[in-house]
Amino acid sequence: MAKATLIELEIPQGRKAFPVEQADDLLRMKFNGGWKLPEDSEWTWCAEKGFEKRKAESGKRKAEATAENAE
């Protein structure tokens, strides 16, 4: 049996992992209780395409992004 893919969503009170279909349903709901993808998620989501893995950043670009976030 294949391992189910889980997507982590967050609200101000914390984070929780959901199966892909349930996470997609939550993000499509107009009133979803504030659930959203965390900023540091490896996933992106749009209503037209659903979930997609983020493209890996090169080491230099990733370090620059981390340095900008630290400021």
Backbone torsions as a table, in degrees:
resi	resn	phi	psi	omega
1	MET	NA	134.0	-178.4
2	ALA	-73.7	147.3	178.4
3	LYS	-73.8	131.8	-179.2
4	ALA	-72.8	139.3	176.2
5	THR	-81.0	130.9	178.3
6	LEU	-113.3	141.2	177.6
7	ILE	-114.4	127.2	179.5
8	GLU	-88.0	126.9	175.4
9	LEU	-116.6	160.7	-179.7
10	GLU	-133.7	154.9	168.9
11	ILE	-132.4	169.8	-179.1
12	PRO	-55.7	-28.3	-178.1
13	GLN	-79.9	-14.1	179.5
14	GLY	154.1	-166.9	-177.5
15	ARG	-120.6	155.2	176.4
16	LYS	-151.5	143.7	178.4
17	ALA	-94.0	135.0	179.8
18	PHE	-125.6	151.3	169.8
19	PRO	-59.6	153.3	-175.3
20	VAL	-51.8	-47.2	-176.6
21	GLU	-63.2	-40.7	-179.3
22	GLN	-70.5	-40.3	177.9
23	ALA	-62.7	-42.0	178.2
24	ASP	-62.1	-44.8	178.4
25	ASP	-60.1	-43.9	179.8
26	LEU	-61.3	-44.6	-177.8
27	LEU	-70.2	-24.5	178.1
28	ARG	-80.1	-18.9	-177.9
29	MET	-71.4	137.1	179.1
30	LYS	-63.7	-46.2	178.6
31	PHE	-113.5	92.3	-173.0
32	ASN	-109.1	13.9	179.4
33	GLY	78.4	10.1	178.2
34	GLY	92.2	6.3	179.6
35	TRP	-63.9	136.4	177.4
36	LYS	-153.1	166.5	175.3
37	LEU	-74.5	136.1	175.7
38	PRO	-65.4	154.0	177.9
39	GLU	-58.8	-34.5	-176.3
40	ASP	-92.7	16.1	-179.3
41	SER	-67.1	147.2	174.7
42	GLU	-83.2	3.5	-177.0
43	TRP	-117.3	152.0	167.3
44	THR	-119.7	160.1	-179.5
45	TRP	-143.4	136.9	169.4
46	CYS	-141.2	152.3	-174.7
47	ALA	-62.1	-32.2	-177.7
48	GLU	-74.6	-41.0	-173.2
49	LYS	-106.9	-16.0	-175.4
50	GLY	80.0	-143.2	-177.1
51	PHE	-89.7	142.2	173.2
52	GLU	-140.3	144.6	175.4
53	LYS	-69.6	140.4	175.2
54	ARG	-68.7	147.7	175.4
55	LYS	-73.9	140.2	-179.7
56	ALA	-66.9	133.7	176.1
57	GLU	-85.0	150.6	175.8
58	SER	-68.0	159.4	-178.0
59	GLY	-55.4	-42.0	-178.8
60	LYS	-67.4	-46.9	-179.2
61	ARG	-64.7	-37.3	179.5
62	LYS	-66.0	-40.9	178.6
63	ALA	-64.8	-40.2	178.1
64	GLU	-64.1	-42.5	179.1
65	ALA	-64.2	-38.9	178.5
66	THR	-66.6	-41.3	179.3
67	ALA	-64.4	-39.5	178.8
68	GLU	-65.5	-38.8	179.7
69	ASN	-68.4	-28.2	-177.7
70	ALA	-73.4	-22.6	-177.5
71	GLU	-74.5	NA	NA
